[in-house]
Amino acid sequence: MSKKAKLSQIHNQLNQKVAEKTISKSTQDINPAHGSKGDFFKITVTMSGDMLSALKEFGIKRKMQRKKGADTSSIIREAVQNFLDSQDN
């Protein structure tokens, strides 16, 4: 299978999975317990070194305060959810 065909297949599968899921903000925990992320999709994000450093520093501060969601993925999920919530208004 060619690379283009494989990418097209992945794109179609992703669209189908997204269409099948009805996401309710009140029922879906954006930061579930470790091992409970079967419905999540892995993505790649490109950002500046300064932004990544600030993000990791924020995570370290959160961890030192013994708060949950100190990992980079949790912080990014929260930021995206806050952004999407702000767009609803």
Buried (B, 14 or more C-beta within 10 A) or exposed (E): EEEEEEEEEEEEEEEEEEEEEEEEEEEEEEBEEEEEBEEEEEEEEEEEEEEEEEBEEEBEEBEEEEEEBBBEBBBBBEEEBEEEEEEEE
